[in-house]
Amino acid sequence: MKLSKALYFGDFVATPLAILILAAIALAGRDHGTAGVWLLAFLSGLGAWTFIEYAVHRWLYHRVPFFEKFHDAHHADPDGLIGAPSFFAIIVLLTVFFAPLLLLGFVIASGFGSGVLLGYMLYMLVHHASHHVLPKPGGLLYDARMRHMAHHYHAKPGNYGVITAFWDRVFSTSIRARTRVPGR
């Protein structure tokens, strides 16, 4: 759905705040060992995000009619401020990943949830930059942009990962990007 600038960019502010709050609550007055457990859970959440991003984009946005119609709006207007309402994704991510992990303790749930949220934020940043920034060739952002533009403009479906091509390689959905995006 088309969003106002406040709703579109709201997650760029709310996500880091959510991560900081979760980390502060989990680590306040704790020892270095607890910080290490939190960090391992955080890295696990960040790694898990890469698959979540791929799976949602491939199997939800491109195959489930309810979600597909909203995602098609993005494909029809790739430079528009289109997405889920601000803060909605944070609530969903924390509900799906944080709440069940509370069984393992708040430190692990907080670390994993924070890692997923950082992955989501990186996804938002890279996806936004892929459509609104012209990076110089040779960098990671340029490569991500080229992969994502191939997703939009290639005849063959693929390149569902935005921040990494790893899962596209695993599931053989990687498509070759052109050396330059037309008109850019």
Phi and psi in degrees as a GROMACS rama.xvg file:
@    title "Ramachandran Plot"
@    xaxis  label "Phi"
@    yaxis  label "Psi"
@TYPE xy
-71.9746  133.178  LYS-2
-118.602  155.698  LEU-3
-71.3405  163.661  SER-4
-60.333  -37.8574  LYS-5
-62.6229  -44.8895  ALA-6
-70.0257  -39.8687  LEU-7
-64.1209  -46.1067  TYR-8
-90.8012  -5.19441  PHE-9
-57.5118  -39.5413  GLY-10
-66.4804  -24.4817  ASP-11
-66.7634  -21.7816  PHE-12
-98.3602  -45.4169  VAL-13
-67.7239  -36.1835  ALA-14
-64.213  -50.934  THR-15
-61.6718  -34.8854  PRO-16
-63.7297  -42.9068  LEU-17
-61.5274  -42.1687  ALA-18
-62.7706  -46.7918  ILE-19
-62.6034  -41.2593  LEU-20
-65.9381  -46.2235  ILE-21
-60.2334  -44.6056  LEU-22
-65.2588  -43.8214  ALA-23
-62.6127  -43.8274  ALA-24
-66.3091  -42.6393  ILE-25
-69.7677  -33.3008  ALA-26
-103.982  -7.98791  LEU-27
-58.5912  122.878  ALA-28
70.2705  14.4946  GLY-29
-97.7576  167.317  ARG-30
-90.1153  177.661  ASP-31
-64.4453  -32.512  HIS-32
-61.2877  -41.27  GLY-33
-65.4209  -40.2347  THR-34
-61.7212  -37.6947  ALA-35
-65.4858  -41.5992  GLY-36
-63.2015  -44.5507  VAL-37
-59.6718  -44.7805  TRP-38
-63.2192  -42.3197  LEU-39
-62.3899  -42.4235  LEU-40
-64.481  -39.4022  ALA-41
-60.4223  -48.8318  PHE-42
-64.23  -35.9719  LEU-43
-64.0453  -42.2803  SER-44
-64.3987  -40.9358  GLY-45
-63.4301  -43.4317  LEU-46
-64.607  -41.5965  GLY-47
-62.1627  -35.0726  ALA-48
-56.7651  -38.8566  TRP-49
-59.2081  -38.3899  THR-50
-74.6108  -39.6425  PHE-51
-58.246  -46.6332  ILE-52
-58.2638  -48.4497  GLU-53
-60.7805  -49.793  TYR-54
-62.9436  -45.7009  ALA-55
-61.8158  -46.2099  VAL-56
-66.1747  -43.9187  HIS-57
-76.3091  -51.6652  ARG-58
-96.0749  -18.36  TRP-59
-100.207  -55.4622  LEU-60
-70.9985  -24.2794  TYR-61
-112.201  6.41623  HIS-62
-139.402  -21.7902  ARG-63
-99.4226  113.896  VAL-64
-49.1078  -42.8002  PRO-65
-57.8172  -47.121  PHE-66
-79.1192  -31.7591  PHE-67
-60.8025  -39.2869  GLU-68
-64.6746  -35.8651  LYS-69
-71.2771  -40.0794  PHE-70
-70.0123  -33.8995  HIS-71
-60.5026  -32.1896  ASP-72
-61.7979  -37.5456  ALA-73
-66.5317  -41.8387  HIS-74
-66.1935  -33.4897  HIS-75
-72.66  -30.3134  ALA-76
-135.931  72.1883  ASP-77
-63.5435  -20.3557  PRO-78
-96.1433  -1.68577  ASP-79
-75.2655  160.394  GLY-80
-87.2676  80.5077  LEU-81
-117.716  135.61  ILE-82
172.167  -168.557  GLY-83
-76.5789  149.077  ALA-84
-56.0002  143.737  PRO-85
-53.847  144.029  SER-86
75.7487  -17.747  PHE-87
-62.5593  -47.2849  PHE-88
-63.7534  -37.0514  ALA-89
-62.7072  -44.392  ILE-90
-63.241  -44.4661  ILE-91
-63.3875  -47.6147  VAL-92
-61.7631  -43.2133  LEU-93
-68.6064  -37.0991  LEU-94
-66.016  -45.4281  THR-95
-73.11  -37.0996  VAL-96
-107.8  -31.1408  PHE-97
-80.6492  -52.214  PHE-98
-56.1755  -50.3688  ALA-99
-63.5995  -31.3239  PRO-100
-75.8323  -10.0487  LEU-101
-58.9012  -23.5077  LEU-102
-62.022  -26.7221  LEU-103
-90.9998  -3.91981  LEU-104
112.292  154.608  GLY-105
-64.9633  -35.591  PHE-106
-63.2889  -46.6548  VAL-107
-67.999  -44.0817  ILE-108
-60.9737  -42.7954  ALA-109
-65.2786  -44.9364  SER-110
-63.982  -48.9389  GLY-111
-63.2389  -47.8913  PHE-112
-59.5401  -40.1104  GLY-113
-66.2299  -37.8297  SER-114
-64.6573  -42.5639  GLY-115
-62.7101  -42.9056  VAL-116
-64.3109  -39.2432  LEU-117
-64.0135  -41.3421  LEU-118
-59.3196  -43.1885  GLY-119
-60.9912  -43.1806  TYR-120
-64.3886  -42.5933  MET-121
-61.3024  -41.306  LEU-122
-58.2137  -48.5527  TYR-123
-59.855  -44.6002  MET-124
-64.359  -48.2333  LEU-125
-67.1424  -41.0175  VAL-126
-64.2284  -45.6104  HIS-127
-61.0475  -47.4197  HIS-128
-63.3514  -33.402  ALA-129
-60.5433  -29.5949  SER-130
-100.188  -18.2039  HIS-131
-126.765  1.2544  HIS-132
-129.042  142.89  VAL-133
-109.128  85.97  LEU-134
-72.1649  157.991  PRO-135
-73.6799  144.133  LYS-136
-57.4077  146.068  PRO-137
105.056  -15.7139  GLY-138
-96.2849  170.614  GLY-139
-63.4461  -39.8481  LEU-140
-66.453  -38.5612  LEU-141
-61.7364  -46.0559  TYR-142
-61.5956  -43.2881  ASP-143
-63.3943  -40.8974  ALA-144
-63.3559  -45.0431  ARG-145
-62.695  -41.842  MET-146
-61.9184  -44.2828  ARG-147
-70.7488  -37.1026  HIS-148
-65.1289  -34.6959  MET-149
-63.1877  -37.4877  ALA-150
-58.3531  -41.964  HIS-151
-75.6905  -37.8312  HIS-152
-115.667  0.072049  TYR-153
-86.1761  145.038  HIS-154
-67.4814  -31.1021  ALA-155
-89.5836  134.797  LYS-156
-69.8823  146.191  PRO-157
161.964  -169.571  GLY-158
53.2253  57.0902  ASN-159
-80.3482  -24.1745  TYR-160
-76.7949  135.225  GLY-161
-100.125  -47.8094  VAL-162
-87.1903  -14.6793  ILE-163
-151.698  150.54  THR-164
-94.9294  3.03179  ALA-165
-53.8673  -53.3303  PHE-166
-71.0878  -28.3983  TRP-167
-63.3428  -36.4938  ASP-168
-70.3175  -43.1501  ARG-169
-59.7757  -44.0281  VAL-170
-98.0476  12.0603  PHE-171
55.5574  41.9783  SER-172
-113.832  13.8144  THR-173
-77.2109  129.413  SER-174
-119.088  148.472  ILE-175
-75.0984  131.014  ARG-176
-83.9335  149.579  ALA-177
-66.3913  163.572  ARG-178
-72.3302  -28.1715  THR-179
-140.5  144.606  ARG-180
-80.6346  130.123  VAL-181
-54.9247  136.5  PRO-182
74.9155  7.92783  GLY-183
